[in-house]
Amino acid sequence: MARGNSMVPFGYEEEQPKRRGTLLVFETFEDWTDHELTIVLELARQRQFNKIVLYPQHEDSLRRMSIACAVPYYKRVKNLEKLVEEAGGKGAGESRITIDTWEGKRKKYTPVDTSLRFLTDKYTSPYFVMMNDHYAVLFAGYKGFEDWIREVRLLVWKRFGVPLPSKLLSYSDRMDFMEENGEEAGGN
């Protein structure tokens, strides 16, 4: 088998990719408008993420997580698709945004660690997981949290003013915080 060696000029350095990593957004997406999507797109532009994955969760998953959601899964997905389409029309880079509907195909409860395993197998690393403060508190209480916080970087969006537990804050070197308006914030 031929190796395919190629000649390069002396001092050549391979150009590093300008964009890197995948932003995985865990949310209900129940009350999302173009404002919330714009905040996520701006964060992705600032941090130069390669891919944005919006991951709506099924009603059964939300119910088991004690997260209230009155809008059915398929309506939340349709709303997201419409928002992404409108954002693409404004030149926001629609091709980088993906709505992953794997949980809709399963149609049952899917634990967060199973979802993360699926998403990290499917998309390129490094991984950044964006959750609102309510999701982050629940995530910190799960059994596999310590394993996952070593694999991903957590972006906690302080949308609801939920106080963060000490277990979550003990990993503050593996997470960043955003205020409700989308601006980067310091610690808790």
BATOR-9370 format. One record per residue (C-alpha): residue number from 1; residue in one letter; x, y, z. Coordinates in Angstrom, 1 decimal. Layout:
N
(NUM, 'A', (X, Y, Z));
...
END
This chain:
188
(1, 'M', (0.0, 0.0, 0.0));
(2, 'A', (1.4, 3.4, -1.0));
(3, 'R', (1.9, 5.9, 1.8));
(4, 'G', (1.2, 9.1, -0.2));
(5, 'N', (4.1, 11.2, 1.1));
(6, 'S', (4.0, 14.8, 0.0));
(7, 'M', (6.6, 17.6, -0.1));
(8, 'V', (6.1, 20.7, 1.9));
(9, 'P', (8.4, 23.8, 2.1));
(10, 'F', (10.8, 24.2, 5.0));
(11, 'G', (9.2, 25.7, 8.0));
(12, 'Y', (5.7, 24.7, 7.0));
(13, 'E', (3.2, 24.5, 9.8));
(14, 'E', (-0.2, 23.0, 9.4));
(15, 'E', (-2.9, 25.6, 9.9));
(16, 'Q', (-5.1, 25.0, 12.9));
(17, 'P', (-8.8, 24.9, 12.3));
(18, 'K', (-10.5, 28.3, 13.1));
(19, 'R', (-13.5, 26.6, 14.6));
(20, 'R', (-13.5, 23.9, 17.2));
(21, 'G', (-15.8, 21.8, 19.3));
(22, 'T', (-19.5, 21.2, 19.7));
(23, 'L', (-22.0, 23.1, 21.8));
(24, 'L', (-24.7, 20.8, 23.1));
(25, 'V', (-27.7, 22.7, 24.4));
(26, 'F', (-30.0, 20.9, 26.8));
(27, 'E', (-33.2, 22.7, 27.3));
(28, 'T', (-37.0, 22.3, 27.1));
(29, 'F', (-37.1, 24.9, 24.3));
(30, 'E', (-40.7, 25.5, 25.4));
(31, 'D', (-40.6, 29.2, 25.6));
(32, 'W', (-37.7, 29.9, 23.2));
(33, 'T', (-37.9, 32.8, 20.8));
(34, 'D', (-35.4, 34.3, 18.4));
(35, 'H', (-33.9, 36.2, 21.5));
(36, 'E', (-32.7, 33.0, 23.2));
(37, 'L', (-31.5, 31.5, 19.9));
(38, 'T', (-29.6, 34.8, 19.2));
(39, 'I', (-27.9, 34.5, 22.5));
(40, 'V', (-26.7, 30.9, 21.8));
(41, 'L', (-25.6, 31.9, 18.3));
(42, 'E', (-23.6, 34.9, 19.6));
(43, 'L', (-21.9, 32.6, 22.2));
(44, 'A', (-21.1, 30.2, 19.4));
(45, 'R', (-19.7, 33.0, 17.3));
(46, 'Q', (-17.5, 34.4, 20.2));
(47, 'R', (-16.2, 31.0, 21.2));
(48, 'Q', (-16.0, 29.7, 17.5));
(49, 'F', (-17.8, 26.5, 18.0));
(50, 'N', (-17.8, 24.2, 15.0));
(51, 'K', (-21.4, 22.8, 15.6));
(52, 'I', (-24.4, 23.8, 17.7));
(53, 'V', (-26.6, 20.9, 18.7));
(54, 'L', (-30.0, 21.8, 20.1));
(55, 'Y', (-31.3, 18.8, 22.0));
(56, 'P', (-35.0, 19.0, 23.1));
(57, 'Q', (-35.9, 16.3, 25.5));
(58, 'H', (-39.0, 14.1, 25.4));
(59, 'E', (-41.9, 14.8, 27.8));
(60, 'D', (-41.2, 11.5, 29.7));
(61, 'S', (-37.6, 12.6, 30.3));
(62, 'L', (-38.7, 16.0, 31.5));
(63, 'R', (-41.4, 14.5, 33.8));
(64, 'R', (-38.8, 12.2, 35.4));
(65, 'M', (-36.5, 15.1, 35.9));
(66, 'S', (-39.4, 17.1, 37.6));
(67, 'I', (-39.2, 19.8, 34.9));
(68, 'A', (-42.6, 21.2, 34.0));
(69, 'C', (-43.3, 21.4, 30.3));
(70, 'A', (-46.8, 22.0, 28.8));
(71, 'V', (-45.9, 22.0, 25.2));
(72, 'P', (-45.6, 18.5, 23.4));
(73, 'Y', (-42.3, 17.4, 22.0));
(74, 'Y', (-43.2, 17.7, 18.4));
(75, 'K', (-44.5, 21.3, 18.8));
(76, 'R', (-41.2, 22.3, 20.5));
(77, 'V', (-39.2, 20.7, 17.6));
(78, 'K', (-41.4, 22.5, 15.0));
(79, 'N', (-40.9, 25.8, 16.8));
(80, 'L', (-37.1, 25.2, 16.9));
(81, 'E', (-37.0, 24.4, 13.3));
(82, 'K', (-38.9, 27.6, 12.5));
(83, 'L', (-36.5, 29.6, 14.7));
(84, 'V', (-33.4, 28.1, 13.1));
(85, 'E', (-34.8, 28.6, 9.6));
(86, 'E', (-35.4, 32.3, 10.4));
(87, 'A', (-32.0, 32.7, 11.9));
(88, 'G', (-30.5, 31.1, 8.7));
(89, 'G', (-32.2, 33.7, 6.7));
(90, 'K', (-30.4, 36.4, 8.7));
(91, 'G', (-27.0, 34.9, 7.8));
(92, 'A', (-26.5, 33.2, 11.2));
(93, 'G', (-24.9, 30.1, 9.8));
(94, 'E', (-27.8, 27.7, 9.8));
(95, 'S', (-25.7, 24.8, 8.5));
(96, 'R', (-23.8, 24.8, 11.8));
(97, 'I', (-27.0, 24.4, 13.8));
(98, 'T', (-28.5, 20.9, 14.3));
(99, 'I', (-31.7, 19.9, 16.1));
(100, 'D', (-31.1, 16.4, 17.3));
(101, 'T', (-34.4, 14.5, 17.6));
(102, 'W', (-33.0, 11.2, 18.8));
(103, 'E', (-35.2, 11.4, 22.0));
(104, 'G', (-38.3, 11.9, 19.9));
(105, 'K', (-37.6, 8.6, 18.1));
(106, 'R', (-37.1, 6.8, 21.3));
(107, 'K', (-40.4, 8.2, 22.7));
(108, 'K', (-39.5, 7.3, 26.3));
(109, 'Y', (-37.4, 8.5, 29.3));
(110, 'T', (-33.8, 8.9, 28.4));
(111, 'P', (-31.3, 9.7, 31.3));
(112, 'V', (-29.0, 12.6, 30.8));
(113, 'D', (-25.9, 10.4, 30.8));
(114, 'T', (-27.4, 8.2, 28.0));
(115, 'S', (-28.1, 11.4, 26.0));
(116, 'L', (-24.6, 12.7, 26.5));
(117, 'R', (-23.1, 9.3, 25.6));
(118, 'F', (-25.1, 9.3, 22.3));
(119, 'L', (-24.2, 13.0, 21.5));
(120, 'T', (-20.5, 12.6, 22.2));
(121, 'D', (-20.3, 9.5, 20.0));
(122, 'K', (-22.0, 11.4, 17.2));
(123, 'Y', (-20.4, 14.8, 17.2));
(124, 'T', (-16.8, 16.0, 17.3));
(125, 'S', (-14.9, 17.0, 20.5));
(126, 'P', (-14.2, 19.0, 22.6));
(127, 'Y', (-17.7, 19.2, 24.1));
(128, 'F', (-19.4, 22.1, 25.7));
(129, 'V', (-22.7, 21.5, 27.4));
(130, 'M', (-25.0, 24.5, 27.9));
(131, 'M', (-27.8, 24.1, 30.5));
(132, 'N', (-29.9, 26.6, 32.4));
(133, 'D', (-29.3, 26.8, 36.1));
(134, 'H', (-32.3, 24.5, 36.9));
(135, 'Y', (-31.0, 21.8, 34.6));
(136, 'A', (-27.5, 22.2, 36.0));
(137, 'V', (-28.7, 21.7, 39.6));
(138, 'L', (-30.5, 18.5, 38.6));
(139, 'F', (-27.5, 17.3, 36.5));
(140, 'A', (-25.2, 17.8, 39.5));
(141, 'G', (-27.4, 15.4, 41.5));
(142, 'Y', (-27.1, 12.5, 39.1));
(143, 'K', (-24.8, 9.6, 39.7));
(144, 'G', (-22.7, 10.0, 36.6));
(145, 'F', (-22.1, 13.8, 37.1));
(146, 'E', (-18.5, 13.4, 38.3));
(147, 'D', (-17.6, 11.3, 35.3));
(148, 'W', (-19.2, 13.6, 32.8));
(149, 'I', (-17.9, 16.9, 34.2));
(150, 'R', (-14.4, 15.6, 33.5));
(151, 'E', (-15.4, 14.9, 29.9));
(152, 'V', (-17.3, 18.1, 29.0));
(153, 'R', (-17.1, 21.7, 29.9));
(154, 'L', (-20.4, 23.0, 31.4));
(155, 'L', (-21.9, 26.4, 30.5));
(156, 'V', (-24.5, 27.3, 33.1));
(157, 'W', (-27.0, 29.9, 31.9));
(158, 'K', (-28.5, 31.6, 35.0));
(159, 'R', (-32.0, 32.1, 33.5));
(160, 'F', (-34.1, 31.3, 36.6));
(161, 'G', (-32.0, 32.5, 39.5));
(162, 'V', (-31.8, 29.0, 41.1));
(163, 'P', (-29.0, 28.8, 43.7));
(164, 'L', (-26.3, 26.4, 42.6));
(165, 'P', (-25.3, 23.6, 45.1));
(166, 'S', (-21.7, 23.3, 46.5));
(167, 'K', (-21.2, 20.0, 44.6));
(168, 'L', (-21.7, 21.8, 41.3));
(169, 'L', (-19.6, 24.8, 42.4));
(170, 'S', (-16.7, 22.5, 43.5));
(171, 'Y', (-16.1, 21.9, 39.7));
(172, 'S', (-16.1, 25.6, 38.9));
(173, 'D', (-12.8, 25.1, 37.0));
(174, 'R', (-14.8, 23.0, 34.5));
(175, 'M', (-17.6, 25.4, 33.9));
(176, 'D', (-18.5, 29.0, 32.9));
(177, 'F', (-21.5, 31.1, 33.8));
(178, 'M', (-23.7, 33.3, 31.7));
(179, 'E', (-26.2, 35.8, 33.0));
(180, 'E', (-29.9, 35.7, 31.9));
(181, 'N', (-29.2, 38.2, 29.1));
(182, 'G', (-26.4, 36.0, 27.7));
(183, 'E', (-23.4, 37.9, 29.0));
(184, 'E', (-20.5, 36.0, 30.5));
(185, 'A', (-20.4, 36.1, 34.3));
(186, 'G', (-18.0, 35.2, 37.1));
(187, 'G', (-18.7, 32.6, 39.7));
(188, 'N', (-22.0, 32.2, 41.6));
END
